[in-house]
């Protein structure tokens, strides 16, 4: 009996050690999964839309260069006014697709580049079911738009200025909408940058980098684009 008890103790201890080791490995793998970048072949241009302070565009350049492994430029000279017809008087917000359409008409940039407009007005998408949007992509035009107003802590009651938090949020949303321009889709994993945030809590919770699945998906898209010229440069 004593021998059997000792054997049971040994099995239990071995199982606990194995479980802890496995959990440790899973934790490390999960952390590693959210340190991902993708290697694109297109330059990215940031353009101020409206009177947004250029310093916010400059602040997210390092993050974008890291995540997309490419050159990122701030085109302050191409600052664009917000079109009057983009304003919705009922919602008291700006229709993002109108701004994106105006960007596609007025902005001329190098072929195969991607453009991110940054504005400080409240944007939304009619009939989307969402109260507000942090950003939107216009894949056909290779352009995207983000608004900083809902990401800015001081936009809320009793909110205090916090540029560090604002820039962190901007970086996440910029990577997200640009990810769509490079062929990636929204994912259900709330830790990946391609998870669709519907409020500040979900935006703050997710990381600013691509999960392993997104990296694999992009690699597959990039290989496909080499064989299919209609896809264009990624």
C-alpha positions in Angstrom: 0.0 0.0 0.0 2.8 2.4 0.9 4.4 1.7 -2.5 1.2 2.5 -4.3 0.7 5.7 -2.3 4.2 6.8 -3.2 3.5 6.0 -6.9 0.3 8.0 -6.8 2.2 11.0 -5.3 4.8 10.7 -7.9 2.3 10.7 -10.7 0.4 13.7 -9.3 3.6 15.7 -8.8 4.8 14.8 -12.4 1.4 15.9 -13.8 1.5 19.2 -11.9 5.0 19.9 -13.2 4.0 19.0 -16.8 0.9 21.2 -16.5 3.0 24.2 -15.3 5.6 23.7 -18.0 2.9 23.5 -20.7 1.2 26.6 -19.3 4.5 28.4 -19.4 5.1 27.4 -23.0 1.6 28.5 -24.0 2.1 31.8 -22.3 5.4 32.4 -24.1 3.9 31.4 -27.5 1.0 33.7 -27.0 3.3 36.6 -26.1 5.4 35.8 -29.2 2.3 35.8 -31.4 1.7 39.4 -30.5 5.1 40.7 -31.5 4.5 40.4 -35.2 5.2 42.7 -38.1 4.5 42.3 -41.8 7.0 43.2 -44.5 5.2 45.3 -47.1 6.6 46.6 -50.4 4.7 49.9 -50.4 5.5 53.2 -48.8 3.0 54.8 -46.5 2.0 58.5 -46.5 0.3 60.2 -43.6 -1.9 63.2 -44.6 -3.5 65.7 -42.2 -7.2 66.2 -42.8 -8.7 69.4 -41.4 -6.8 71.3 -38.7 -5.4 68.3 -36.8 -2.0 69.0 -35.2 0.8 67.5 -37.3 2.7 66.4 -34.2 0.2 63.5 -33.8 1.0 62.2 -37.3 4.7 62.4 -36.6 4.3 60.6 -33.3 3.0 57.4 -34.9 5.6 57.1 -37.7 8.0 54.9 -35.7 5.2 52.5 -34.8 4.1 52.2 -38.4 7.6 51.8 -39.8 8.1 48.9 -37.3 4.9 47.1 -37.9 5.0 47.3 -41.7 8.8 47.3 -42.2 8.6 50.1 -44.7 9.1 53.9 -45.1 6.5 56.1 -43.6 6.2 59.8 -44.6 4.2 62.7 -43.2 2.9 64.8 -46.1 2.1 68.1 -44.3 2.1 69.9 -47.6 -0.8 67.9 -48.8 -3.1 68.9 -45.9 -6.7 68.6 -47.1 -9.8 70.5 -46.0 -12.8 68.5 -44.8 -15.5 68.6 -47.5 -18.6 70.5 -46.4 -21.0 67.8 -47.8 -19.4 65.2 -45.4 -21.2 66.7 -42.4 -24.4 65.0 -41.3 -26.6 67.5 -39.5 -28.8 64.9 -37.9 -25.9 62.9 -36.4 -23.7 66.0 -36.0 -20.8 64.0 -37.3 -18.9 63.6 -40.6 -19.6 60.7 -43.0 -16.2 59.0 -43.3 -16.7 57.7 -46.8 -17.3 61.2 -48.1 -13.9 62.3 -46.7 -12.2 59.2 -48.2 -13.8 59.8 -51.6 -12.5 63.4 -51.5 -9.1 62.1 -50.5 -9.1 59.8 -53.5 -9.9 62.7 -55.9 -7.5 65.2 -54.5 -4.4 63.4 -53.3 -1.8 62.3 -55.8 0.9 60.1 -54.4 3.4 57.6 -55.9 2.0 54.4 -57.4 1.5 51.4 -55.1 1.7 53.6 -52.0 -0.8 53.6 -49.2 -2.3 56.8 -47.7 -3.6 57.3 -44.2 -5.6 60.5 -43.5 -5.7 61.7 -39.9 -8.4 64.0 -38.7 -9.8 65.4 -35.4 -13.5 65.5 -36.4 -16.0 62.9 -35.3 -16.7 60.4 -38.1 -19.3 57.7 -38.6 -20.7 55.3 -41.2 -24.5 55.6 -41.8 -26.6 52.5 -41.2 -23.6 50.7 -39.7 -25.2 50.1 -36.3 -22.2 51.6 -34.6 -22.4 54.9 -32.7 -19.0 56.1 -33.8 -15.9 54.9 -35.7 -12.2 55.2 -34.9 -11.4 54.7 -38.6 -12.3 53.3 -41.9 -10.5 51.9 -45.0 -11.2 52.4 -48.7 -9.3 49.5 -50.1 -9.9 50.2 -53.8 -8.4 53.7 -53.5 -5.6 52.4 -51.2 -6.6 55.0 -48.6 -7.7 54.9 -45.0 -8.9 57.4 -42.4 -8.7 57.6 -38.6 -10.2 60.2 -36.3 -8.4 61.0 -33.1 -11.4 62.7 -31.3 -12.8 59.5 -29.8 -9.4 58.3 -28.8 -8.5 61.5 -27.0 -9.0 61.3 -23.2 -9.8 65.0 -23.0 -12.8 64.6 -25.3 -14.7 63.0 -22.4 -16.3 64.5 -19.3 -13.7 64.9 -16.6 -11.1 63.7 -19.1 -7.6 65.0 -18.7 -5.0 65.5 -21.5 -2.9 62.4 -22.0 -1.0 62.5 -25.3 0.9 59.3 -24.4 -2.4 57.3 -24.3 -3.8 59.1 -27.3 -0.7 58.3 -29.4 -0.8 54.6 -28.3 -4.4 54.4 -29.4 -3.7 56.2 -32.7 -0.9 53.7 -33.4 -3.2 50.7 -32.9 -6.0 52.1 -35.1 -3.6 53.3 -37.8 -2.0 49.8 -38.0 -5.5 48.3 -38.1 -6.9 50.3 -41.0 -3.7 50.1 -42.9 -3.7 46.3 -42.4 -7.0 46.3 -44.3 -5.3 48.2 -47.2 -2.7 45.4 -47.3 -5.4 42.7 -47.6 -5.9 41.6 -44.0 -9.4 41.1 -42.5 -10.8 41.6 -39.0 -10.1 38.7 -36.7 -12.0 37.4 -33.6 -8.9 37.4 -31.4 -9.2 40.4 -29.2 -5.5 40.6 -28.6 -4.5 41.1 -32.2 -4.4 44.6 -33.8 -6.8 43.4 -36.5 -9.5 42.8 -34.0 -12.3 45.4 -34.6 -12.6 47.7 -31.6 -16.1 49.0 -30.9 -15.2 51.0 -27.8 -12.2 52.4 -25.9 -12.0 49.3 -23.7 -11.6 46.9 -26.6 -9.1 49.3 -28.3 -7.0 49.6 -25.1 -7.1 45.8 -24.5 -5.7 44.7 -27.8 -2.0 44.9 -28.9 -0.6 47.0 -31.7 0.9 44.1 -33.6 -0.1 41.3 -35.9 -0.9 37.8 -34.5 0.6 34.7 -36.1 -2.5 34.0 -38.2 -2.4 37.6 -39.7 1.3 37.2 -40.5 0.6 33.9 -42.3 -2.3 35.3 -44.2 -0.2 38.3 -45.3 2.6 36.0 -46.4 0.1 34.0 -48.5 -1.3 37.1 -50.0 2.1 38.4 -50.9 3.1 35.2 -52.6 -0.2 35.3 -54.5 0.4 38.9 -55.6 3.6 37.8 -57.3 1.7 35.5 -59.5 -1.4 37.6 -60.0 -0.6 41.2 -61.2 -4.2 42.3 -60.7 -3.7 42.2 -56.9 -1.0 44.9 -57.1 2.0 45.4 -54.9 1.7 44.6 -51.2 
